[in-house]
Amino acid sequence: MSFLTLTNVSKFYGDTQAVSSFNLSVEKGEFISLLGPSGCGKTTTLQMIAGFESVSGGRIELDGRDITHAKPNTRGLGIVFQTYALFPHMTVEQNVAFGLEMRKIPAAERRDKVAQALALVHLEKHGKRYPREMSGGQRQRVALARALVIQPPVLLLDEPLSNLDAKLREEMQFELRDIQRKVGTTTIMVTHDQSEAMSISDRVVVMEAGHVTQVDRPLSVYEHPANRFISTFVGKANLLEGSVLRQAGDHADIDAGGMTLTLEAVDSGLRSGAQVLLGLRPEKIKCVAAGKGRCDGQVSQRFFLGSQWMYSIVTPLGELTVLIANDGADMLEPGQSVGIDWNDHNLRLVSANRTTAATAISAAEVA
Ligand SMILES: Nc1ncnc2c1ncn2[C@@H]1O[C@H](COP(=O)(O)OP(=O)(O)OP(=O)(O)O)[C@@H](O)[C@H]1O
């Protein structure tokens, strides 16, 4: 049985349904990210787990206990919310000790636990300081220590790094994951930053308009996005419109921009003539000499991203975004003609007008 389970959890604010039939089973020690655009229901879901928002329907269980309607303070969860500020009039040590005092932990044990928690976030030398004497990243680590010191069964994080600048944010992502691995606390983090969700989590829950649309490991969400929205929200994607020429076994030939493209590993049910949307990640496209690829294109724009070059290339398939590692080799010039190539297995089916099995072309019919 899973450690934390949400079954058909929903939330209405008046007539507005903020969360709809949310189902999720979290294993002990997992790091889960709730990822989605603004207003999709991430924070509401986290608040319902914390007990700060009531549940309109469904059930939440923690370690076999039904906590759907339990008071927040009886759930014993660790919480780091963006707005859950430190107490300004207390030192770092006092802030971290607060939850232990509430739990009437004896002073000597409290001192030990506070020292351990501060060591965990590398702030053992800063215990006597006040929050105003700390940087944003240090304050964030104090908040984390304060949440972890009570050894909560689940740690809930709502955009915990969003106030930090890009570099510090990246450092804190590594640190957060490192600390979570050491402590092994089951963690659920809300973020709208796809790269943050991908780099930190064991699994990502993608939400759209109150619904869960995909739950998977980061690599699977990136490589096999469940729909058009996810393919562009999680990373960049070139979307190509086409129509099915034929399907034979798990391969299909697709007409796109007057070219015949091969789609691998498709399940059955693609009808000849059906409209499909294909996805091709920018870094999966190769630029070769003009005339040597599947088609030629003309470079229209070039952007320097540091480790990569990003090009816009006009092709018979439309304007494609292409990412090429900055390996010191000659870059492409705007106006230049190039050949475009990719491996068939990197072309993905994003969506299709499917038909019933009876009208689908079977492999036998095509053969
Ligand atoms: N207290 C409330 N009363 C009424 N509607 C609310 C309330 N809180 C949230 N909502 C609505 O519920 C929906 C989900 O909000 P929620 O804050 O969960 O989204 P989110 O995905 O966390 O967004 P963000 O990334 O912007 O924080 C939104 O349409 C929001 O306007």
The ligand as a Gaussian input file, in Angstrom:
#p B3LYP/6-31G(d) Opt

LIG

0 1
 N       -9.794000      30.977000      -2.061000
 C      -10.211000      30.865000      -3.326000
 N      -11.438000      31.260000      -3.701000
 C      -11.871000      31.144000      -4.970000
 N      -11.129000      30.637000      -5.977000
 C       -9.894000      30.227000      -5.677000
 C       -9.353000      30.322000      -4.347000
 N       -8.092000      29.838000      -4.357000
 C       -7.856000      29.453000      -5.632000
 N       -8.916000      29.695000      -6.417000
 C       -9.026000      29.362000      -7.851000
 O       -8.767000      27.987000      -8.007000
 C       -7.972000      27.744000      -9.158000
 C       -6.695000      27.005000      -8.776000
 O       -5.877000      27.863000      -7.983000
 P       -4.463000      27.403000      -7.419000
 O       -3.960000      28.511000      -6.549000
 O       -4.587000      26.067000      -6.825000
 O       -3.617000      27.320000      -8.743000
 P       -2.046000      27.109000      -8.933000
 O       -1.890000      26.064000      -9.974000
 O       -1.394000      26.867000      -7.630000
 O       -1.632000      28.522000      -9.509000
 P       -0.303000      29.429000      -9.259000
 O        0.830000      28.708000      -9.928000
 O       -0.648000      30.714000      -9.952000
 O       -0.141000      29.564000      -7.774000
 C       -7.745000      29.095000      -9.811000
 O       -8.703000      29.266000     -10.821000
 C       -7.969000      30.064000      -8.682000
 O       -8.425000      31.310000      -9.162000

